[in-house]
């Protein structure tokens, strides 16, 4: 794909972080790294339903406590949007011991001993070769038994062998179908899991990883250093640009764009450590869809004609998912939906998907014994 002038626009220089003014604070709704660590350790709020109270201390760590304000809000919204399915989803979301962490192998440093160890512990390969797009270099393992494989610490000069993640996070990457040599933008890239997954799939001509929040950007930088060898880092650009402006800064530059949009992260919000902050978040939630529309418009501007964008979130909220896509399709004459129903059909054995969605989208529901979400994915193409 080329720009309309017939020539490719020059690339941003690799590995140079650029800062932009931050006039709009809603961008920061996804918690920075420091706050995420505080949320993960929080334990002072009054508990939710009895199932959540059963989450006893594990390995000496304090149990997570549900924020009742957030749960009450979700009860009203998701019972209306998901119906009876919400009861099952709520059971998993409020039970951290039910969460399953997949193990994404790093092709740049993985050993056969690691795969053998995963097999011995009951892990199996997540995806089958029948997927529409599945590079052989992308290897992800998951266990039917909830739990978390031991994490590896960051060591300067040494690459990690694997990345722990919500397995549903790989679906936007698979939907994007990245090929060698393509110019790719990861618009809201931190903490970096999807960028790592994309680099397992293909060797892009250029990968632009952008993250507006400076703390999360540092987290992203460390993630890339932990997983990507130096030669490949030469094709990666890091930036801290306001995503709403990237389309004007780099029009028609990229072949593929991943917009993993800032959203009301259901799983994290349920365990907010500050009731006042949680209440503010729920008020701000109403404005998130407007921000997501702006970001998606900007992402479309960055695409070369014929290029595609995958929009994803980790929320179940209809206003932040299908409503955003519908708004774009109804207001942008140069965009068409892309059918991803084949991908949805193939992964339905491993994931619990909402029925009755449009062919260009899928929604993963958290469920016991399945690779968990939430994760919404939709794909569009620029004409």
C-alpha positions as CSV (number, residue, x, y, z in Angstrom):
1,X,0.0,0.0,0.0
2,X,1.2,3.5,-0.9
3,X,0.2,7.0,-0.2
4,X,-1.8,8.8,-2.9
5,X,1.2,10.7,-4.1
6,X,2.6,7.3,-5.3
7,X,5.6,7.5,-2.9
8,X,5.9,6.2,0.6
9,X,6.1,8.9,3.3
10,X,9.4,8.9,5.4
11,X,9.3,6.9,8.6
12,X,9.7,8.3,12.0
13,X,13.2,7.7,13.3
14,X,13.6,4.5,15.3
15,X,13.8,4.4,19.1
16,X,13.3,8.1,19.6
17,X,10.7,9.0,22.1
18,X,8.7,12.1,21.3
19,X,6.5,13.9,23.7
20,X,3.3,15.9,23.0
21,X,1.2,18.2,25.0
22,X,-1.5,16.6,27.0
23,X,-4.6,18.8,26.8
24,X,-7.1,16.1,27.6
25,X,-6.9,14.1,30.8
26,X,-9.4,11.5,29.8
27,X,-6.6,9.7,28.0
28,X,-5.1,8.7,31.4
29,X,-8.1,6.6,32.4
30,X,-6.1,3.5,32.1
31,X,-4.1,3.4,35.2
32,X,-0.3,4.0,35.0
33,X,2.1,1.3,36.2
34,X,2.4,2.7,39.7
35,X,-1.4,2.8,40.2
36,X,-1.8,-0.7,38.7
37,X,0.7,-2.0,41.3
38,X,-1.3,-0.3,44.0
39,X,-4.6,-1.8,42.7
40,X,-3.0,-5.2,42.6
41,X,-2.1,-5.0,46.2
42,X,-5.2,-3.4,47.5
43,X,-7.2,-5.0,50.2
44,X,-9.2,-2.5,52.3
45,X,-12.7,-2.3,50.8
46,X,-15.8,-3.9,51.9
47,X,-16.3,-7.2,50.1
48,X,-18.7,-8.2,47.4
49,X,-20.6,-11.4,47.1
50,X,-19.7,-14.5,49.1
51,X,-17.8,-16.0,46.1
52,X,-15.3,-13.2,46.2
53,X,-14.9,-13.6,50.0
54,X,-13.7,-17.1,49.2
55,X,-10.6,-15.7,47.6
56,X,-8.2,-16.6,50.5
57,X,-4.7,-15.5,50.9
58,X,-2.4,-17.2,48.4
59,X,1.4,-17.5,48.7
60,X,1.4,-14.9,51.5
61,X,-0.2,-12.2,49.4
62,X,-3.3,-10.3,50.6
63,X,-6.5,-11.3,48.9
64,X,-8.0,-8.9,46.4
65,X,-11.1,-7.1,47.5
66,X,-14.0,-6.1,45.3
67,X,-15.1,-2.5,45.1
68,X,-18.8,-2.6,45.7
69,X,-19.5,0.7,43.9
70,X,-18.1,-0.7,40.7
71,X,-19.8,-4.1,41.1
72,X,-23.2,-2.4,41.7
73,X,-22.7,-0.4,38.5
74,X,-21.8,-3.5,36.5
75,X,-24.8,-5.4,37.8
76,X,-27.2,-2.8,36.4
77,X,-25.4,-2.4,33.1
78,X,-24.4,-5.9,32.2
79,X,-27.5,-7.6,33.4
80,X,-29.3,-5.4,30.8
81,X,-26.7,-5.9,28.1
82,X,-25.7,-9.6,28.6
83,X,-28.8,-11.0,30.3
84,X,-28.3,-14.3,32.1
85,X,-24.8,-14.6,30.7
86,X,-23.8,-11.9,33.2
87,X,-24.2,-14.2,36.2
88,X,-21.5,-16.6,34.8
89,X,-19.3,-13.7,33.8
90,X,-19.6,-12.1,37.2
91,X,-18.6,-15.3,38.9
92,X,-15.3,-15.4,37.0
93,X,-14.6,-11.7,37.1
94,X,-15.0,-11.6,40.9
95,X,-12.8,-14.7,41.5
96,X,-9.1,-14.0,40.8
97,X,-8.3,-17.6,41.5
98,X,-10.3,-18.5,38.4
99,X,-8.3,-16.3,36.1
100,X,-6.1,-18.1,33.6
101,X,-2.8,-16.7,32.4
102,X,-1.5,-18.0,29.1
103,X,2.2,-18.4,28.3
104,X,3.3,-16.7,25.1
105,X,6.7,-18.1,24.0
106,X,9.4,-15.7,22.8
107,X,10.8,-17.1,19.6
108,X,13.9,-15.0,20.1
109,X,15.0,-16.8,23.2
110,X,12.7,-19.8,23.9
111,X,14.2,-23.2,24.7
112,X,12.9,-26.7,24.2
113,X,13.2,-27.3,27.9
114,X,10.5,-24.6,28.5
115,X,8.0,-26.3,26.2
116,X,8.7,-29.7,27.8
117,X,8.1,-28.1,31.2
118,X,4.8,-26.6,30.1
119,X,3.7,-30.0,28.8
120,X,4.6,-31.7,32.1
121,X,2.6,-29.1,34.0
122,X,-0.5,-29.8,31.8
123,X,-0.3,-26.9,29.4
124,X,-1.4,-27.3,25.8
125,X,-1.0,-25.2,22.6
126,X,-3.8,-22.7,22.4
127,X,-4.4,-22.3,18.7
128,X,-4.7,-24.9,15.9
129,X,-3.5,-24.7,12.4
130,X,-7.0,-24.3,11.1
131,X,-7.0,-20.6,12.0
132,X,-7.2,-18.2,9.0
133,X,-4.0,-16.6,10.1
134,X,-1.6,-18.4,12.4
135,X,2.2,-18.0,11.9
136,X,4.1,-21.1,13.0
137,X,6.4,-18.8,15.1
138,X,3.5,-17.8,17.3
139,X,3.3,-20.3,20.2
140,X,1.0,-19.9,23.1
141,X,0.3,-22.4,25.9
142,X,-2.6,-22.5,28.3
143,X,-3.8,-24.8,31.1
144,X,-7.3,-25.9,31.8
145,X,-6.5,-25.4,35.4
146,X,-6.6,-21.8,36.6
147,X,-3.3,-20.5,37.7
148,X,-0.3,-18.5,36.8
149,X,3.0,-19.8,35.5
150,X,6.0,-18.2,37.4
151,X,6.9,-14.8,36.0
152,X,10.5,-13.9,34.9
153,X,12.2,-10.8,36.2
154,X,13.6,-8.1,33.9
155,X,17.4,-8.5,33.4
156,X,19.4,-6.0,31.4
157,X,21.0,-7.7,28.4
158,X,19.0,-10.9,28.7
159,X,15.9,-11.7,26.9
160,X,12.9,-13.3,28.6
161,X,11.7,-16.7,27.3
162,X,7.9,-16.0,27.7
163,X,5.3,-13.4,28.4
164,X,2.2,-14.0,30.6
165,X,-1.0,-12.6,29.4
166,X,-4.8,-12.9,29.0
167,X,-5.0,-15.3,26.1
168,X,-7.8,-13.3,24.5
169,X,-5.3,-10.5,24.0
170,X,-3.9,-12.5,21.1
171,X,-7.1,-12.3,19.1
172,X,-6.7,-8.7,18.0
173,X,-3.2,-9.6,16.8
174,X,-4.5,-12.6,14.8
175,X,-7.3,-10.5,13.3
176,X,-4.7,-7.9,12.1
177,X,-2.9,-10.6,10.0
178,X,0.5,-8.8,10.0
179,X,3.0,-9.8,7.2
180,X,6.7,-9.3,6.8
181,X,7.7,-5.9,5.6
182,X,4.5,-4.1,6.5
183,X,4.4,-0.8,8.3
184,X,2.5,-1.3,11.5
185,X,1.2,1.1,14.2
186,X,0.4,0.0,17.7
187,X,-1.4,3.1,18.8
188,X,-1.9,2.5,22.5
189,X,0.9,0.0,23.0
190,X,1.6,-0.3,26.8
191,X,2.3,-2.5,28.5
192,X,3.5,-4.1,25.3
193,X,2.0,-7.6,25.2
194,X,0.4,-7.1,21.8
195,X,3.5,-5.5,20.3
196,X,5.5,-8.6,21.5
197,X,2.8,-10.9,20.0
198,X,3.0,-9.0,16.6
199,X,6.7,-9.4,16.5
200,X,6.3,-13.2,17.1
201,X,4.1,-13.3,13.9
202,X,6.2,-11.3,11.4
203,X,9.2,-9.1,10.9
204,X,7.6,-5.7,10.0
205,X,9.3,-3.1,7.8
206,X,8.5,-0.7,10.6
207,X,6.7,-1.0,13.9
208,X,5.6,2.2,15.6
209,X,4.7,1.7,19.3
210,X,3.0,4.7,20.8
211,X,1.9,5.2,24.4
212,X,0.7,8.6,25.6
213,X,1.1,8.1,29.3
214,X,4.8,8.6,30.3
215,X,4.8,6.0,33.1
216,X,3.1,3.4,30.9
217,X,5.6,4.3,28.1
218,X,8.5,3.5,30.4
219,X,6.8,0.1,31.1
220,X,6.4,-0.5,27.3
221,X,10.1,0.3,26.7
222,X,11.2,-2.1,29.4
223,X,8.9,-4.8,27.9
224,X,10.4,-4.4,24.5
225,X,14.0,-4.5,25.9
226,X,13.1,-7.7,27.7
227,X,11.8,-9.6,24.7
228,X,13.2,-8.1,21.4
229,X,16.8,-8.6,20.1
230,X,18.8,-5.5,19.2
231,X,18.7,-6.0,15.4
232,X,14.9,-6.0,15.5
233,X,14.8,-2.9,17.7
234,X,16.2,-1.0,14.8
235,X,12.8,-1.2,13.0
236,X,10.9,0.0,16.1
237,X,9.9,3.5,16.9
238,X,8.7,4.5,20.4
239,X,6.7,7.7,20.9
240,X,4.4,9.4,23.5
241,X,2.1,11.1,21.1
242,X,-1.6,11.9,21.7
243,X,-3.2,9.2,19.6
244,X,-5.9,11.6,18.4
245,X,-3.3,13.6,16.6
246,X,-1.3,10.8,15.0
247,X,-3.6,10.7,12.0
248,X,-2.7,14.3,11.2
249,X,1.0,13.8,11.9
250,X,1.4,10.6,9.8
251,X,-1.5,10.5,7.2
252,X,-1.6,7.4,5.0
253,X,1.6,5.9,6.3
254,X,0.7,2.5,7.7
255,X,-0.5,-0.8,6.3
256,X,-1.9,-2.1,9.6
257,X,-3.0,-0.3,12.8
258,X,-3.9,-1.9,16.1
259,X,-6.0,0.3,18.4
260,X,-6.2,-1.4,21.7
261,X,-8.2,1.6,23.1
262,X,-8.2,3.0,26.6
263,X,-11.4,1.6,28.1
264,X,-13.2,0.9,31.4
265,X,-11.1,-2.2,32.2
266,X,-13.7,-4.3,33.9
267,X,-11.4,-6.7,35.6
268,X,-9.1,-4.0,37.1
269,X,-11.9,-1.6,38.0
270,X,-13.7,-4.3,40.1
271,X,-10.7,-4.3,42.4
272,X,-10.2,-0.5,42.7
273,X,-8.5,0.4,46.0
274,X,-10.1,3.8,46.4
275,X,-13.9,4.1,46.4
276,X,-13.8,7.8,45.6
277,X,-11.5,7.2,42.6
278,X,-13.8,4.3,41.4
279,X,-16.8,6.7,41.6
280,X,-15.0,9.3,39.5
281,X,-14.0,6.6,37.0
282,X,-17.7,5.5,36.6
283,X,-18.7,9.1,36.0
284,X,-15.9,9.6,33.4
285,X,-16.9,6.3,31.8
286,X,-19.7,8.0,29.9
287,X,-17.2,10.1,28.0
288,X,-14.9,7.2,27.1
289,X,-16.7,6.3,23.9
290,X,-16.2,9.8,22.5
291,X,-12.5,9.5,23.1
292,X,-12.5,6.0,21.5
293,X,-14.2,7.4,18.4
294,X,-11.6,10.2,18.1
295,X,-8.8,7.6,18.4
296,X,-10.3,5.4,15.8
297,X,-10.8,8.2,13.4
298,X,-7.2,9.1,13.8
299,X,-6.1,5.5,13.3
300,X,-8.1,5.4,10.0
301,X,-6.3,8.6,8.8
302,X,-2.9,6.9,9.4
303,X,-3.8,4.0,7.1
304,X,-2.8,3.7,3.5
305,X,-5.7,3.0,1.1
306,X,-6.4,-0.7,1.4
307,X,-5.0,-0.8,4.9
308,X,-6.8,-2.3,7.9
309,X,-7.3,-1.4,11.5
310,X,-8.3,-3.7,14.4
311,X,-10.1,-2.0,17.3
312,X,-10.1,-3.8,20.6
313,X,-10.9,-3.2,24.3
314,X,-10.9,-5.3,27.5
315,X,-14.4,-4.2,28.5
316,X,-17.9,-5.8,28.0
317,X,-19.5,-2.3,27.6
318,X,-21.6,-2.0,24.5
319,X,-21.1,1.8,24.4
320,X,-17.3,1.3,24.2
321,X,-17.4,-1.6,21.7
322,X,-20.0,-2.1,19.0
323,X,-21.5,1.4,19.4
324,X,-18.1,2.9,18.6
325,X,-17.7,0.7,15.5
326,X,-21.3,1.5,14.4
327,X,-20.7,5.2,14.8
328,X,-17.5,5.0,12.6
329,X,-19.2,2.9,9.9
330,X,-22.2,5.3,9.8
331,X,-20.0,8.4,9.6
332,X,-17.0,7.4,7.5
333,X,-17.6,6.7,3.9
334,X,-14.1,5.4,3.2
335,X,-14.3,2.5,5.7
336,X,-15.8,-0.9,5.3
337,X,-16.2,-3.8,7.9
338,X,-14.0,-6.9,7.5
339,X,-15.6,-10.3,8.2
340,X,-13.7,-12.1,11.0
341,X,-16.4,-14.7,11.7
342,X,-14.1,-17.5,10.5
343,X,-11.7,-16.6,13.2
344,X,-14.5,-16.4,15.8
345,X,-15.8,-19.8,14.7
346,X,-12.4,-21.5,15.0
347,X,-11.5,-20.1,18.4
348,X,-15.0,-20.8,19.9
349,X,-13.7,-24.1,21.4
350,X,-11.2,-22.3,23.5
351,X,-13.1,-19.1,24.2
352,X,-16.7,-18.3,25.2
353,X,-18.0,-15.8,22.6
354,X,-21.2,-13.7,22.6
355,X,-23.6,-15.0,20.0
356,X,-25.5,-12.7,17.5
357,X,-22.7,-10.2,16.9
358,X,-21.9,-8.7,13.5
359,X,-19.5,-10.6,11.2
360,X,-16.8,-8.0,11.7
361,X,-16.7,-8.3,15.5
362,X,-16.4,-10.7,18.4
363,X,-16.7,-10.5,22.1
364,X,-15.0,-12.9,24.6
365,X,-16.8,-13.5,27.8
366,X,-14.8,-14.8,30.9
367,X,-15.8,-18.4,31.7
368,X,-14.6,-21.2,33.9
369,X,-12.4,-23.6,32.1
370,X,-12.0,-21.4,29.0
371,X,-9.4,-18.9,28.0
372,X,-10.7,-15.7,29.6
373,X,-11.4,-12.2,28.6
374,X,-13.1,-9.8,28.5
375,X,-12.0,-8.9,25.0
376,X,-13.8,-7.1,22.2
377,X,-12.3,-7.2,18.6
378,X,-13.5,-5.5,15.4
379,X,-11.8,-5.1,12.1
380,X,-12.2,-2.3,9.5
381,X,-10.6,-1.6,6.1
382,X,-9.9,1.8,4.5
383,X,-11.0,2.1,0.9
